[in-house]
Amino acid sequence: MKHVGKNEMVAKQQKDYKEKVFHFIFLFSALISVLSVIAIIAFVFSKGLKPFFGENSYSFLDFITGLKWDPGTESYGIFYMIVGSVLATLGAIALGVPIGLLTAVFIAEIAPKKIVAIIRPAIELLAGIPSVIYGAFGLGVIVQLIKKVSPTGQGESLLAVICVLTIMILPTIITLSESSLRAVPKSYREASYGLGASKIQTIFKTVVPAARSGILSATVLGIGRAMGETMAVMMIAGNNIGGLPKSIWSKIRPLTSNISMEMSYASGRHQDMLFATGVVLFLFILVINMVLIKITSKMGNANSKK
C-alpha cells in the first residue's frame, strides 16, 4: 500500500511539473506578442516624435495641416495624405461592405451546396493572392479602364485605389460575415417563418440584425486592411507631392505609400518625418478600431440582453 501511495505521489508530482512547464510556455508565448507590440510602438514613437522637440524642431501643426511633401525644400505636410487615405478607405468600405454582406448572405442562406463549393474556394484563393498581384492587376486593367473615361486623361487616381481596395477587403468581409450568419440559431429563422415572413424578410429583418456584431467586426478588419495596404496602392495612386484630391479622378498619396516609397533612401530629418507619418497612421488606425470595437461590444451586449 505504501508503494502504491508513493507511486501515486510521484505521478502527481510529474503531472504538476508538466502543468507548470506548459503554463510557462504559454505565458512566454503571450509575453513575446505583448513585448513585440511594445517594442514596435516604443521604437516608432521615439523616432517619430523626435523632429518636433529640441533645437531646430519642426512645427507639428505644419506637419499635420501641410498640403505639400517635398524633402528637398524641407516641406513635410501630410494633411492631403490623411485625406486621401480616409477617402480611399471610406470608398472601399462603402462598396466592399454591401457587396461582401450580400455575397455572405447568398453563401450562408440561399446558395445550394454545389454553388457554395465553387464560390468559397474562389474567395479563399482571393484572400491568398499577394498584394503586388492586386497592384499589377489594378495597373494593367483598372487604371487602363479609368483612363478611357477620366476627364483628366489619367488612370492613376483615387477611384483606382478604391476599386482595388474593395476587391482586397472582400475575402475578409465575406468570410467573417458568413460565419456570423451561420452562427445565428435556427430558432430565429423558424420563429420568423412562423409569423408568416418570407425567406428574404427573414434574412434581412431577423438573421442579419442578429449577426450585426460579427458583421461590424468584419468591417473593422476590412478598414484595417484598407488603411494598412501599401504595395498595391502605391502602384496605382499616382503619388502626387501635394494638393487635396478634388474628385475621384485626382491622384492621391496615401500615408502608407509615402513611407514605403522613401524610407529606403531617407536619412536625417527626412527619415524621422517618415517615422512621424507612421505614428500618425498608427494612431489613426488605433482610434478607428477602438471606436468600432466599442460599438461592436455595445451591439453584442444589446443582443445578449434581448
ABEGO torsion letter per residue (X at the ends): XAAAAAAAAAAAAAAAAAAAAAAAAAAAAAAAAAAAAAAAAAAAAAAAAAAABEBGBBBAAAAAABABBBAAAGBBBAAAAAAAAAAAAAAAAAAAAAAAAAAAAAAAAABBAAAAAAAAAAAAAAAABBAAAAAAAAAAAAAAAAAAABAAGBABBAAAAAAAAAAAAAAAAAAAAAAAAAABBAAAAAAAAAAGBBAAAAAAAAAAAAAAAAAAAAAAAAAAAAAABAAAAAAAAGGBABEBBABAABBBBBAAAAAAAAAAABBEAAAAAAAAAAAAAAAAAAAAAAAAAAAAAAAAAAAAAX
